[in-house]
Amino acid sequence: MILHTQCHIIFSSFFKKIILVSIVLISSELALADKIEYRVKAAYLYQFTKFIQWPAFTLEKKDSPIRICVLGDNPFGTVLDKLSKKTSQNRFLTLKYLTFPKNSSDFVNCQLIYISRSEEQRLTQILQLTENHPVLTVSDMNNFASRGGIIGLVLDNRKIRLEINFEASATAGVKISSKLLEIATLIKSK
């Protein structure tokens, strides 16, 4: 009986260690998958700057940078910092992190705004503030494009798809290249 109890304790302890190691490995895998997902999304943000045409008045000077802004929590970590060393359309890229704006003038200096999921509760307000301004709005929130955003990044079967709300881009005054439209699903606002 004592031997049986000792075996049960040893097996139980071993089983607990296996479960603990499995949890750590799964957590590490999920963290790595999340990190890779946001690297890909950062690459998309960079590529968007190449396939969008903003009205001339937003980039008046030849040396005016294209400003990429992140509104809310930063899910990218330091990945986006690399963009500030790149150029697009013969312009330097700059990066700015924003908190919830008080009015639309906070967005005026951004050509592209990534709206973090942390801003989900305020999305309607944010889209109202950016409406009729030449700002490309991008997010990975559920149904972002159908809710009035311009480009939604949709995770589908471990791949990122693009949903583009062409009406919202026209209202904002940003022109999206046909090359970008070809690889996206076009969505209408609800």
N, C-alpha and C positions, 0 to 999 in steps of 0.2 A: 504494500500500500504506500509506503514511504517512497519507494522508487517510482511508482506511478505518479505521485504528487510532484516529485522533483522533475520528472520528465515533462509533466504538464506545465510547471513553472518555467522550465528552460524553453520549451516550445512556445509558450505564451510570450515570453520575453523576446525570443527570436522573431516571432510573428509581428510583434509590435515594432521591432527595429525595421523589418522589411516594409511595413506600412509607412513608417516615418521616412525611410529612404525614398519610397515611391512618391510620397507627397512632395518631398523636396525636389525630386527629379521632374515631376509634373509641373510644379510651380516654376522651376527654372526654364522648362520648355515653353510654358505659357509666356513668361517674361521675355524670352528670346523671340518668340513669335510676334509678340506685341512690338518689340523693338524693331524687328524686320518690317512689320506692317507700317510703322511710322517712318521708317527710312524710305520705303516705297512712296508713301504719301508726300514726303518732303520732295522727292524727285519729281512727283507730279506737279507740285507747286512751282518748282523751277521751270518745268516744261510748259506750264500754262503761260508763263511770262513771255514765252517765245511765240505763242499762237493766239495771242489776244492783241487787238489794236484798240488803244485808248484814244479818246478825242485829243486833238493837238493841244488844247488849252490845259490839259492835265500835266503834260510834260513839255511845257513851253520852251525851256532852255535845252540846248543840245546836251548839256551835262547833268540835266535833272535825272536823279536815280529813279528806278522803279522800286516803290516801297511795298514790301510784304509785311503785313501786320498780323499778329496773332492776338485774337480777342479771347480773354479768359485764361483758364489753365493751359499750360504748355505741355501737350502730350508728346512732343518731339524730343525733349531733352536738349542736348547740344547739337543734334543733327542739323537743325536749320542754320546754326551759326556759320556753317560752311558756305551757305548761299551768299553771305555778305562779301565773299571773296570772288564771286562770279559776276559775269555780265550777261545781259540779254538785250537784244535789239540795240547793241552798241551803247548800252547804259549799265552803270553799276547797279547792283541790287543792294538795298538796305533792308534791315530787319528791325521791327519795332514791336514791343509787347504792350498790349492795351488792357486796361480794365474797362468796366462798363462805361460807355460814354454818356455824358450829360446831354449832348446834342450832336447833330450831324457834322459839325465842324471838326470834331475829333477824328472823323473818318476821311476828311477831305484830302489829307496828305497820304492816304493809302491807295495804291492801285489794286492791290489784292488783299483781302482780309480772310484769314482762316478763322472761322468761328468755332471755338472749342465746344465740346459737349457740355462743359460746365455752364454754358450760357443757354442751355435748352429752355429754361423757364422764361427767358427774356427774348427768345428768338423773334417773336412777332414785333416787339419794339425795335430790335436791332435792324430787322429788314425794313421797317418803316423809316428808320433814320438813314439807311443807305439808299432807299428808293429814290430814283431820279438823280442819282449821283454816279459818276463813272467809276464804280468800284466793283471789282470782280469778287463776289462772295463765294466762299468755298467752305464745306464742312463735311464731316462724316456722320452727322446726326441722321437718325432714321427719317426718310422721306424729305430730306432737306430741299431738294429741287422742287418737289411738288408743293412744298410749303412756301415757296417764293424765293428761295436761294437760287443762285445761278448754276453752280457745279456741286453736285453731291458725289462724294467718294463712298462707294458701296462695297462692302466686303461680302463677296458671294463665292462660297465654296473655295475659300482660301485665296481668292483672286480679287483684285480691286477693279471694280467697274465704274464707269463714269455715267452719271445722269446729268443732263444739261437742260435747264429751263431757258429755252431760246427767247421766250417772251420777256422774262426777267432781264436777260442780257440786253435786249433791245430797249427796254425801259431805262436801264442803267446807262445806255449809250456806249457799251463796250461791244466790239465786233469780235466774234469767235471765228477762227479760221475753219474752213471747210474740212481741213485735215483732222482737226480735233472733233468736229461734229460727226465725222465718219465713224469714229471709234466709240461714240457715246450713244446712249439711249436718250432720245428726246422726251422730255417730260413737260406737262402743262401744270400750271398752278391750280390747286383745288379751290 
